[in-house]
Amino acid sequence: MIRFENVQKRYPGGREALSGVSFSLERGEMAFLTGPSGAGKSTLLKLIALIERPTRGTVLVNQQNTARIRRRRVPYFRQRIGVVFQDHKLLYDRPVFDNVALPLVIAGMKPREIGRRVRASLDQVGLLDRESHPPITLSTGEQQRVGIARAVAARPDVVIADEPTGNLDPALSLDIMKLFERFNEVGVTLLLATHDLELVGHLGHRRIELEGGRLARDSGQ
Amino acid sequence: MIVRYFRLHAQTLGAALGRIGSTPVGAALNVLVIAIALALPAGMQVLIENANRLSPAFDDAADFTIYLKLDVDEERGRALSAEIESRAEVESTRFVSKLEGLTELRQSMGFGGALEGLEENPLPHAIRVRPDVRAIDAIDTLASDLEGLPEIDLVQLDRAWVERLRAILALGGRGVDLITVLLATSVILVIGNTIRMEIQNRRTEIEVLKLVGATDGFIRRPFLYTGLCLGGTGAVAAALMIGIGLLLLAGPVRDLAALYATDFRLSGPSFGALGTLIGGGALLGWIGAWIAAARHLRAIEPA
């Protein structure tokens, strides 16, 4: 599903965020991307979502070489990827329902189908009764669950998450991770960046560890 | 596919209207600026068109009038009239005695009162000359030829002032065209600037939209609709302004026309012209928004 071949990313100014990273994640797999701050976790996820492009090496997503995707085609590529952010990146001027519906509206779905899918997603994250609330009235954990509902609403090939539990206390973090596990059980490919090693150890999935931009350890290989 | 397209557009149009409505004062000021910029050239266009409606009344303007010297009597005048009529370049002539001249003047120009006060008729005899249409080009030669005759005081080519009027109208029309171009550009700039600020205000939203896979077209669309609505609303307001302006002018124009003994009335813009104004306003808004979106949306990328 995701395949990195000897990927290097050097930012303008010379900072090398990733060097020689290779790994692959199979369809339906769930893995944690760990490592200290500045190890290159975010950069790696950005390469998958085509927010950044590699300086060298190849990133394949769903057998597609991302280097060959032109700027104009990037939106269609992103429609197949669900992204969850540490700061949720919700739109606060519209209710929960509209936030979750966003990727579906973009994909041009019929209103009835959108309503069905949004409610299904909200049901899965346990926020069905909050669809008409503005996100700001929700707790941080609930907002993150809205973010997750949005990421999975369009049933993407893969969901990536950058520190999805970064702002949450341990109990809520575990809740969120359990939620991701449930999505994985129904076949969603997941790559979650986190520095919460305790949680990762507790859940025991494949762990890809970065250090100083290099692959330090990969428990899946 | 097509249904999907229209559904998206309808949704965005609604959202754009809602967004304009959410900041009523700012939006109203914007619309007012646009309306003034559109009303000026459109209003002047209406006035020029009204003036143009006046000038066909002078289409027989190739006719000219010869005024005889005061000491030439009526008999000699009639003979001269027949003489001139026999020329090849002349189609017909009409002798106008000083008495007839005074009566005509009294009837046509509304000078009745002023003329009553005159003790004697100050007018000379005159001859109205209608040149042969084929000789139109030779009209100046003919006129100066006639002016050389001893009995003739003055040859007045009526055409001259009509041509002057037409030249002035043409100049005015050209001026209005120039002003139209300038003000249309300013409408594009005003709307472009509004959209630019709107884009800056909604930067975060645009980033999120790009992250969840929105195409450039999808992101651009609400801004284009906002521009379209601003331009269209501005044009409707401009039409209202022109209407009010015409109402205010109607009375004085009627009075002035009465002084010239015509029943000329100001006419408003036609439906076609109104359609052009509103369609044009909307188009300018769309263009302004498009330029702003093309320039500024691309620069916003999620990081």
Chai-1 contact restraints between the chains, C-beta under 6 A:
chainA,res_idxA,chainB,res_idxB,connection_type,confidence,min_distance_angstrom,max_distance_angstrom,comment,restraint_id
A,I51,B,P302,contact,1.0,0.0,6.0,A-B,restraint_1
A,P75,B,G213,contact,1.0,0.0,6.0,A-B,restraint_2
A,P75,B,A214,contact,1.0,0.0,6.0,A-B,restraint_3
A,P75,B,T215,contact,1.0,0.0,6.0,A-B,restraint_4
A,R78,B,G213,contact,1.0,0.0,6.0,A-B,restraint_5
A,Q79,B,G213,contact,1.0,0.0,6.0,A-B,restraint_6
A,V83,B,L211,contact,1.0,0.0,6.0,A-B,restraint_7
A,K89,B,V208,contact,1.0,0.0,6.0,A-B,restraint_8
A,L91,B,E205,contact,1.0,0.0,6.0,A-B,restraint_9
A,L102,B,V212,contact,1.0,0.0,6.0,A-B,restraint_10
A,P103,B,V212,contact,1.0,0.0,6.0,A-B,restraint_11
A,I106,B,G213,contact,1.0,0.0,6.0,A-B,restraint_12
A,I106,B,A214,contact,1.0,0.0,6.0,A-B,restraint_13
A,I106,B,F218,contact,1.0,0.0,6.0,A-B,restraint_14
A,G108,B,R4,contact,1.0,0.0,6.0,A-B,restraint_15
